[in-house]
Amino acid sequence: MNDQKYDIIIFGATSFVGQIMTRYIKQKFNDNSLSWAIAGRSKEKLKKLTKEINGSEIET
């Protein structure tokens, strides 16, 4: 289990509202002042979403 702490975890990040929230958090806190993560049922959808908002996949 990962013991890393996050200020915010967006559950359901690949849903319609989750994607809006993910993009908002990325835009608003791009300066790394907030530690945040996304979660969802589909690892492939999460990878696709992170690639869309970051330009590359992040570690899952």
VMD Tcl script that builds the backbone (N, CA, C; Angstrom):
set m [mol new atoms 180]
animate dup $m
set s [atomselect $m all]
$s set {name element resname resid chain x y z} {
  {N N MET 1 A 0.841 -1.184 0.000}
  {CA C MET 1 A 0.000 0.000 0.000}
  {C C MET 1 A 0.880 1.239 0.000}
  {N N ASN 2 A 0.470 2.232 -0.736}
  {CA C ASN 2 A 1.205 3.486 -0.844}
  {C C ASN 2 A 0.844 4.391 0.333}
  {N N ASP 3 A 1.847 4.845 1.067}
  {CA C ASP 3 A 1.617 5.708 2.229}
  {C C ASP 3 A 1.676 7.188 1.893}
  {N N GLN 4 A 1.721 7.505 0.607}
  {CA C GLN 4 A 1.813 8.908 0.201}
  {C C GLN 4 A 0.530 9.649 0.550}
  {N N LYS 5 A 0.676 10.869 1.036}
  {CA C LYS 5 A -0.467 11.698 1.426}
  {C C LYS 5 A -0.776 12.705 0.325}
  {N N TYR 6 A -2.048 12.952 0.115}
  {CA C TYR 6 A -2.502 13.927 -0.873}
  {C C TYR 6 A -3.459 14.906 -0.204}
  {N N ASP 7 A -3.435 16.148 -0.669}
  {CA C ASP 7 A -4.400 17.137 -0.191}
  {C C ASP 7 A -5.792 16.812 -0.724}
  {N N ILE 8 A -5.859 16.368 -1.984}
  {CA C ILE 8 A -7.133 16.048 -2.644}
  {C C ILE 8 A -6.959 14.781 -3.468}
  {N N ILE 9 A -7.963 13.912 -3.425}
  {CA C ILE 9 A -8.041 12.776 -4.335}
  {C C ILE 9 A -9.371 12.892 -5.064}
  {N N ILE 10 A -9.317 12.910 -6.386}
  {CA C ILE 10 A -10.535 12.994 -7.191}
  {C C ILE 10 A -10.939 11.570 -7.559}
  {N N PHE 11 A -11.978 11.065 -6.901}
  {CA C PHE 11 A -12.506 9.742 -7.210}
  {C C PHE 11 A -13.476 9.870 -8.378}
  {N N GLY 12 A -13.482 8.882 -9.260}
  {CA C GLY 12 A -14.338 8.956 -10.438}
  {C C GLY 12 A -13.818 9.973 -11.441}
  {N N ALA 13 A -12.513 10.093 -11.530}
  {CA C ALA 13 A -11.887 11.131 -12.351}
  {C C ALA 13 A -12.187 10.996 -13.838}
  {N N THR 14 A -12.541 9.812 -14.301}
  {CA C THR 14 A -12.805 9.643 -15.731}
  {C C THR 14 A -14.268 9.895 -16.094}
  {N N SER 15 A -15.105 10.162 -15.102}
  {CA C SER 15 A -16.500 10.517 -15.393}
  {C C SER 15 A -16.543 11.932 -15.966}
  {N N PHE 16 A -17.688 12.348 -16.458}
  {CA C PHE 16 A -17.827 13.687 -17.048}
  {C C PHE 16 A -17.424 14.775 -16.057}
  {N N VAL 17 A -18.020 14.743 -14.876}
  {CA C VAL 17 A -17.718 15.756 -13.856}
  {C C VAL 17 A -16.289 15.577 -13.336}
  {N N GLY 18 A -15.841 14.339 -13.204}
  {CA C GLY 18 A -14.482 14.075 -12.755}
  {C C GLY 18 A -13.435 14.659 -13.690}
  {N N GLN 19 A -13.687 14.573 -14.990}
  {CA C GLN 19 A -12.761 15.145 -15.967}
  {C C GLN 19 A -12.735 16.666 -15.872}
  {N N ILE 20 A -13.895 17.263 -15.676}
  {CA C ILE 20 A -13.957 18.720 -15.507}
  {C C ILE 20 A -13.166 19.124 -14.269}
  {N N MET 21 A -13.376 18.417 -13.181}
  {CA C MET 21 A -12.685 18.720 -11.927}
  {C C MET 21 A -11.173 18.515 -12.063}
  {N N THR 22 A -10.776 17.439 -12.716}
  {CA C THR 22 A -9.357 17.153 -12.918}
  {C C THR 22 A -8.682 18.259 -13.717}
  {N N ARG 23 A -9.332 18.688 -14.784}
  {CA C ARG 23 A -8.760 19.768 -15.601}
  {C C ARG 23 A -8.707 21.083 -14.819}
  {N N TYR 24 A -9.713 21.338 -14.010}
  {CA C TYR 24 A -9.737 22.557 -13.198}
  {C C TYR 24 A -8.585 22.559 -12.187}
  {N N ILE 25 A -8.421 21.463 -11.466}
  {CA C ILE 25 A -7.350 21.366 -10.470}
  {C C ILE 25 A -5.986 21.501 -11.147}
  {N N LYS 26 A -5.814 20.852 -12.293}
  {CA C LYS 26 A -4.549 20.940 -13.030}
  {C C LYS 26 A -4.252 22.389 -13.422}
  {N N GLN 27 A -5.278 23.091 -13.912}
  {CA C GLN 27 A -5.097 24.480 -14.346}
  {C C GLN 27 A -4.870 25.412 -13.150}
  {N N LYS 28 A -5.645 25.242 -12.111}
  {CA C LYS 28 A -5.611 26.147 -10.963}
  {C C LYS 28 A -4.361 25.960 -10.098}
  {N N PHE 29 A -3.900 24.721 -9.954}
  {CA C PHE 29 A -2.793 24.420 -9.050}
  {C C PHE 29 A -1.599 23.818 -9.786}
  {N N ASN 30 A -1.326 24.299 -10.973}
  {CA C ASN 30 A -0.222 23.791 -11.784}
  {C C ASN 30 A 1.139 24.134 -11.184}
  {N N ASP 31 A 1.159 25.003 -10.183}
  {CA C ASP 31 A 2.415 25.415 -9.551}
  {C C ASP 31 A 2.876 24.443 -8.463}
  {N N ASN 32 A 2.217 23.295 -8.367}
  {CA C ASN 32 A 2.555 22.253 -7.386}
  {C C ASN 32 A 2.341 22.676 -5.937}
  {N N SER 33 A 1.485 23.665 -5.709}
  {CA C SER 33 A 1.180 24.077 -4.337}
  {C C SER 33 A 0.202 23.116 -3.663}
  {N N LEU 34 A -0.366 22.210 -4.450}
  {CA C LEU 34 A -1.351 21.255 -3.950}
  {C C LEU 34 A -0.925 19.856 -4.369}
  {N N SER 35 A -0.960 18.938 -3.439}
  {CA C SER 35 A -0.652 17.546 -3.739}
  {C C SER 35 A -1.973 16.834 -4.012}
  {N N TRP 36 A -2.146 16.325 -5.233}
  {CA C TRP 36 A -3.424 15.718 -5.574}
  {C C TRP 36 A -3.236 14.486 -6.443}
  {N N ALA 37 A -4.284 13.665 -6.472}
  {CA C ALA 37 A -4.253 12.418 -7.223}
  {C C ALA 37 A -5.628 12.170 -7.824}
  {N N ILE 38 A -5.656 11.289 -8.825}
  {CA C ILE 38 A -6.936 10.886 -9.407}
  {C C ILE 38 A -7.119 9.386 -9.203}
  {N N ALA 39 A -8.372 8.976 -9.134}
  {CA C ALA 39 A -8.703 7.568 -8.950}
  {C C ALA 39 A -9.925 7.237 -9.789}
  {N N GLY 40 A -9.995 5.998 -10.222}
  {CA C GLY 40 A -11.132 5.542 -11.008}
  {C C GLY 40 A -11.076 4.035 -11.167}
  {N N ARG 41 A -12.097 3.476 -11.786}
  {CA C ARG 41 A -12.174 2.025 -11.935}
  {C C ARG 41 A -11.303 1.495 -13.068}
  {N N SER 42 A -11.107 2.299 -14.115}
  {CA C SER 42 A -10.383 1.833 -15.288}
  {C C SER 42 A -8.986 2.444 -15.356}
  {N N LYS 43 A -7.984 1.596 -15.202}
  {CA C LYS 43 A -6.598 2.060 -15.278}
  {C C LYS 43 A -6.300 2.656 -16.658}
  {N N GLU 44 A -6.842 2.051 -17.698}
  {CA C GLU 44 A -6.611 2.547 -19.060}
  {C C GLU 44 A -7.222 3.933 -19.258}
  {N N LYS 45 A -8.425 4.154 -18.741}
  {CA C LYS 45 A -9.055 5.475 -18.849}
  {C C LYS 45 A -8.286 6.523 -18.054}
  {N N LEU 46 A -7.760 6.132 -16.893}
  {CA C LEU 46 A -6.955 7.057 -16.092}
  {C C LEU 46 A -5.674 7.432 -16.829}
  {N N LYS 47 A -5.034 6.450 -17.462}
  {CA C LYS 47 A -3.829 6.730 -18.244}
  {C C LYS 47 A -4.137 7.683 -19.393}
  {N N LYS 48 A -5.261 7.449 -20.066}
  {CA C LYS 48 A -5.662 8.313 -21.180}
  {C C LYS 48 A -5.912 9.742 -20.687}
  {N N LEU 49 A -6.600 9.881 -19.570}
  {CA C LEU 49 A -6.891 11.201 -19.013}
  {C C LEU 49 A -5.607 11.927 -18.624}
  {N N THR 50 A -4.692 11.237 -17.964}
  {CA C THR 50 A -3.437 11.894 -17.568}
  {C C THR 50 A -2.619 12.295 -18.786}
  {N N LYS 51 A -2.668 11.487 -19.823}
  {CA C LYS 51 A -1.947 11.839 -21.053}
  {C C LYS 51 A -2.560 13.077 -21.694}
  {N N GLU 52 A -3.883 13.182 -21.663}
  {CA C GLU 52 A -4.570 14.345 -22.233}
  {C C GLU 52 A -4.239 15.626 -21.477}
  {N N ILE 53 A -4.194 15.568 -20.158}
  {CA C ILE 53 A -3.980 16.806 -19.396}
  {C C ILE 53 A -2.508 17.128 -19.168}
  {N N ASN 54 A -1.632 16.121 -19.227}
  {CA C ASN 54 A -0.206 16.348 -18.975}
  {C C ASN 54 A 0.659 16.273 -20.222}
  {N N GLY 55 A 0.138 15.670 -21.266}
  {CA C GLY 55 A 0.954 15.454 -22.448}
  {C C GLY 55 A 1.731 14.148 -22.378}
  {N N SER 56 A 1.704 13.484 -21.220}
  {CA C SER 56 A 2.341 12.182 -21.057}
  {C C SER 56 A 1.673 11.466 -19.890}
  {N N GLU 57 A 1.816 10.144 -19.871}
  {CA C GLU 57 A 1.216 9.366 -18.790}
  {C C GLU 57 A 1.995 9.579 -17.503}
  {N N ILE 58 A 1.295 9.436 -16.387}
  {CA C ILE 58 A 1.968 9.502 -15.096}
  {C C ILE 58 A 1.967 8.114 -14.485}
  {N N GLU 59 A 2.764 7.923 -13.472}
  {CA C GLU 59 A 2.865 6.623 -12.818}
  {C C GLU 59 A 1.548 6.252 -12.165}
  {N N THR 60 A 1.138 4.991 -12.344}
  {CA C THR 60 A -0.104 4.522 -11.727}
  {C C THR 60 A 0.196 3.477 -10.686}
}
mol reanalyze $m
mol bondsrecalc $m
mol representation Tube
mol addrep $m
